[in-house]
Structures are given as structure tokens and as C-alpha cells.
């Protein structure tokens, strides 16, 4: 089922329908209950890039018994199930609120901190690689991959970060190391930025959404939009 052209979840206990971009129930017994789900950080990346960072990872076999393996083709393949939809400007159903600062299906990293939200276009993050910014009164840093749409956001407190010199252009993917303006080196992990000189100092990762622009704007109409330095 869709809600403003965004897929919804349901829970098996009450059959309430949940908005995946706000983590709140929108229809059913739990509607207007005040419940809001926590969610885990995720990343939209390639198998090659993920395996480089996590060589011991496991992966679901394509022989699932649900669909034939030939259904699992790369999204850029014209035979992919959603190829036509991803490459067309129209949404599947009418969407009431639009914002023309970006194309409807431009991919953005959506960050929400406190009561504020901000969208970072994937294309800009692939170019910039690292962005020091602030959202909701909190200083954050956003890291992008130049090899995929992968991106992560972390708190940074009063630090400012930049790419390590050797990672300034040649390293594909999200950089594994970054520097602060005081010359310190920080390790980039799935959960934290970790100070290389003092591993007890670490900054937490911020759960984020990777979304089409039209989807993010539907449920965050007051969102800021990152447009560059």
C-alpha cells in the first residue's frame, strides 16, 4: 500500500499502517497514539563498496524461493522491476505537495535532529565528500561516497573535519579516515567517528533516510536544503 506515493509498513499485532519517513502510525488502532518508532542507520550503497568495508559480511541468497534469481538485477538494468519508474519524472500516484528546488526523484539524504530537518542531495555529496554543517542546533558532519549514493551523518560537537590528504580524490567510497582542523585523525565506522589518538572520544552516527526528494518533502515540508558550501 502507498501513502502519498510512499510505501507503508504494517505491524502484525494491530494491523496499523506506519509511515516509514516519520516512524508514526497513520491508519489503524495505533493512529494518534503518540507512538513513534526508533530506527537504525542504513546506507544505500553497492555490493562492491560494502564488501570492501565489511569483507566478512553475509548476504541473502538470490535463490529465495519467492522470486526467481533473474528478478534480482542491478537497478540500472532495463530489465529491473522498477527501472521505468526510477527513470521517469512522474510519481506512481498524484502527490499533493511539491517543491521545485530539486527534481521529484532526485535522491537526498534526509537528516532530522530535534525538530529540524535538512536534505542533502546525493549528487552534491558525491562531489563534496565531506560537509560540516548544523541541523536543529547541533553541529554535524555528513560524509558522501564518490562511488555510490552511500552517505552517513555524525555529530561533530565543536570539531570541523576535512578529508585526509591521501583521500582527497583517489579513494572510492566513504573515506575510512578523516582529519580535524587540529590535525587529529578520526576513524569512520558504522556507528561512530573515533578519535585515533584517544579511542574513548567518539561521536555518534545519526540515523538518516535516503529518499526521493518528493517523498522527503511530503513529510518534512519545512525542511532545509543543502545547496553547497
C-alpha positions in Angstrom: 0.0 0.0 0.0 1.1 3.6 -0.6 0.6 6.8 1.3 1.4 9.9 -0.9 3.3 7.6 -3.2 5.4 6.3 -0.4 5.2 2.6 0.7 3.9 2.0 4.2 4.6 -0.7 6.7 2.2 -2.6 8.9 2.5 -4.4 12.2 1.1 -7.9 12.6 -0.2 -7.2 16.1 -2.7 -4.5 15.4 -2.5 -4.2 11.6 -1.9 -0.5 11.9 -0.2 1.2 8.9 3.0 3.1 9.5 4.7 5.9 7.7 8.3 4.9 7.0 9.6 8.5 6.8 8.1 9.7 10.1 8.0 6.3 12.0 4.4 7.0 13.1 1.2 5.1 12.6 -1.1 6.8 10.1 -4.2 4.4 10.0 -5.5 1.8 12.3 -5.8 1.2 16.1 -2.5 2.9 16.9 -3.2 6.1 15.0 -3.0 9.2 17.1 -1.5 7.1 20.0 1.7 9.2 20.2 3.9 6.2 19.5 7.0 6.8 17.4 9.4 4.1 16.4 13.2 4.4 16.7 15.1 3.4 13.6 18.5 2.2 12.7 21.0 3.9 10.5 21.0 2.5 6.9 23.1 3.1 3.9 22.3 2.9 0.1 25.5 1.5 -1.4 26.8 -1.1 -3.8 27.8 -4.6 -3.0 31.4 -3.9 -4.1 31.7 -0.9 -1.8 30.0 -2.7 1.2 32.2 -5.8 0.8 35.4 -3.6 0.8 34.4 -2.2 4.2 32.9 -5.5 5.6 34.7 -8.5 4.0 33.2 -11.0 6.4 29.6 -9.9 5.8 26.8 -12.4 4.9 24.2 -11.9 2.2 20.8 -13.3 1.4 20.9 -15.9 -1.4 19.2 -14.8 -4.6 17.5 -18.3 -4.7 14.9 -17.3 -2.2 12.0 -19.4 -3.4 9.9 -16.2 -3.6 11.1 -14.8 -6.9 13.5 -16.4 -9.5 17.1 -15.2 -9.3 16.7 -13.4 -12.7 14.5 -10.8 -10.9 17.5 -9.6 -8.9 19.2 -7.5 -11.5 21.0 -4.1 -11.0 18.7 -1.1 -10.9 20.4 0.4 -13.9 19.4 -2.7 -16.0 16.3 -2.0 -18.1 15.0 -5.4 -17.0 14.9 -4.3 -13.4 11.4 -4.2 -11.9 11.5 -0.5 -11.1 13.7 0.7 -13.9 10.9 2.5 -15.7 9.6 4.1 -12.6 13.0 5.3 -11.3 13.8 6.8 -14.7 10.5 8.6 -15.3 9.8 12.0 -13.8 6.2 11.1 -12.7 5.2 9.5 -9.5 3.0 6.4 -9.5 0.1 8.4 -8.0 -0.5 12.2 -7.6 1.5 13.8 -4.8 -0.2 16.9 -3.3 2.8 18.9 -2.2 5.8 19.6 -4.4 8.9 21.6 -4.2 10.7 22.5 -7.4 14.1 23.2 -5.9 15.0 19.7 -7.0 13.6 17.2 -9.4 10.9 15.0 -7.9 13.1 11.9 -7.9 16.5 13.4 -7.1 17.9 11.2 -4.3 18.6 13.0 -1.0 20.0 12.1 2.4 17.3 13.2 4.9 18.6 14.3 8.3 16.3 15.1 11.3 17.8 16.5 14.5 15.5 17.7 17.3 12.6 19.3 15.5 14.5 20.4 12.4 15.2 18.6 9.2 17.6 19.1 6.2 18.1 17.3 2.9 21.4 16.7 1.3 21.3 15.9 -2.5 23.2 12.7 -3.2 24.8 14.2 -6.3 26.3 17.0 -4.2 27.6 14.7 -1.5 29.3 12.6 -4.2 31.1 15.7 -5.3 31.8 17.3 -1.9 32.6 14.1 0.0 32.5 15.9 3.4 30.2 18.6 4.7 30.5 20.4 8.1 27.0 21.7 8.9 24.5 22.3 11.6 20.9 21.0 12.0 18.5 21.6 14.8 21.1 23.4 16.9 23.5 20.5 16.7 26.8 20.5 14.7 27.0 17.6 12.3 29.3 16.3 9.6 28.0 14.5 6.5 30.2 12.1 4.6 29.5 11.0 1.0 30.8 8.4 -1.3 32.0 9.2 -4.8 31.4 5.6 -5.9 27.7 5.2 -4.9 24.8 7.0 -3.2 26.1 6.0 0.2 26.3 8.7 2.8 26.4 8.9 6.6 25.9 11.7 9.1 27.6 12.1 12.5 27.5 14.6 15.4 30.8 16.6 15.5 30.3 18.8 18.5 32.8 21.7 18.1 35.1 19.9 15.7 35.4 20.6 12.0 36.6 17.9 9.6 38.3 17.5 6.3 39.5 14.7 4.1 42.8 13.1 4.7 45.3 14.3 2.0 45.6 10.8 0.5 41.9 10.5 0.3 41.3 13.9 -1.3 40.2 12.4 -4.6 41.5 8.9 -5.3 39.8 6.9 -2.5 36.5 5.4 -3.7 33.6 5.3 -1.4 33.1 6.9 2.0 36.6 7.7 3.4 37.7 5.4 6.3 39.8 8.2 7.8 39.2 12.0 8.1 41.1 14.8 9.8 40.0 17.5 12.2 41.3 21.1 11.9 43.7 20.4 14.8 45.5 17.7 12.8 43.9 14.8 14.6 42.9 11.6 12.6 39.5 10.1 13.1 38.3 6.6 12.1 35.0 6.4 10.3 32.9 3.4 11.5 29.3 2.4 11.0 28.4 3.6 14.5 30.9 6.3 15.4 33.6 8.7 14.4 36.5 7.6 16.7 39.5 9.7 17.6 42.6 7.9 16.6 44.6 9.4 19.4 42.0 8.7 22.1 39.5 6.0 21.3 37.4 7.0 24.3 36.4 10.1 22.3 33.8 9.2 19.8 30.9 11.0 18.0 27.7 9.0 17.3 26.2 8.4 14.0 22.8 10.0 13.2 20.1 7.7 11.8 19.1 9.1 8.4 16.8 8.4 5.5 17.8 8.0 1.8 14.8 9.2 -0.1 13.4 10.7 -3.3 13.1 14.4 -2.9 9.3 14.3 -3.4 9.0 11.7 -0.6 11.1 13.6 1.9 9.4 16.9 1.2 5.9 15.3 1.7 6.5 14.7 5.3 9.1 17.4 6.1 7.6 20.5 4.3 9.8 22.8 6.4 13.0 21.0 5.5 16.1 23.0 4.7 18.0 22.0 1.6 21.8 21.9 1.4 22.9 23.6 -1.8 26.6 23.9 -1.4 29.3 25.4 0.8 
